[in-house]
Amino acid sequence: MANEEMMNIELIGNIVGLILAHSAYIGSGQDGELMVPYVIFQSGENRELQNFEAETQQRAVDLAHEAIEKHQHIVDVWAYAQEGLVTLEDGSKQDVYLIKAWAQGLSEPIQLYQMFHPKPFKLIGSIKILNFEGAGFELEQAEAFHSALNSGITSHQKANEKWEGWLE
């Protein structure tokens, strides 16, 4: 496996873990209010977080995607998070953090979601990856991804302190 691919899996795993931890941290303090969509852009060691507030959630999502298009060619990696809903097998709706992340060399952004309960705040189950192979990763890389994801969560000090307590 090429070294660059290993670096990608580390970069992506780390930033996904970080944005998941940050989303949980925001969510745990929001008393059930909707989280503002946001993006973390990273170039080298520099990270920039941008929030996208707008009159409507859809407008905020559109603004975030415009920013991603504008910055994608100049950053090493980005991750995006917003709240959304997924329909469960029984037809009920479940709150989720929808996460997308991309690094140079990926064929498409990796897409994931984490189910949660807004009030009292709890994370439900583990993060689900929708397109691991579609993004250009191989199944053998899953373990490296999860390990990088955990380091990303741990790197968010405030969320890491509470992480165990948030898990359902």
Secondary structure, DSSP 8 states (H G I E B T S, - for coil): --HHHHHHHHHHHHHHHHHHHHHHHHHHTTTT-----EEEEEETTEEEEEE---SSHHHHHHHHHHHHHHHGGG-SEEEEEEEEEEE-TTS-EEEEEEEEEEETT-SS-EEEEEEEETTTTEEEEEEEES-TTTTT--GGGHHHHHHHHHHHHHHSHHHHHHHHHHB-
